[in-house]
């Protein structure tokens, strides 16, 4: 077995020497949680992430609609960005879900989708 540089050389690590978790530690943490997180902290973190996903869902739908509308109209991302009035790289980040638009960008996307939704026939 390999020698552990943090233990004296006279003691060797064996699984039987594994310290058992105290009852206080086992009740305050979950298997998926980090050692310094308690059950409540990990549940709160999960709830915050879920809330953020639910908040962002309308933006995700809007981006999916814009992407589909651009595809139906046969536009490139550069043409679409010019029509919407945003830089090409910004639109690219939105369409690939690397970034979410803030309120002004969401308004521009919504107006563009609403304007061209009726005239989407090729």
Beta strands, then each sheet from edge to edge (+ up, - down):
end
